[in-house]
Amino acid sequence: MGVPAGPRPPWTFLTSHARVLVTLHRDPGARLRDVAAACVLTERTVQSIVADLEEAGYLRRVREGRRNHYRITPGTTFRHPAE
């Protein structure tokens, strides 16, 4: 059972918040401009999403030298019970 040929649907499986979280999990030292490029979002949008994720306790920002590193908070539950 393969993927149907043709144009892609206009929707995605993951939200922008999920994509940013996954990207920072893969590279905790990524610059937000690089996260924005990887997620096809503006840097300002990524800054807002990171602030949301920090406020909700999903990640925390740790300053290491001149760079920020992001640590995912283990054991944090998702907002929706099916997730």
Secondary structure, 3 states (H helix, E strand, C coil): CCCCCCCCCCCCCCCHHHHHHHHHHHCCCCCHHHHHHHHCCCHHHHHHHHHHHHHCCCEEEEEECCEEEEEECCCCCCCCCCC
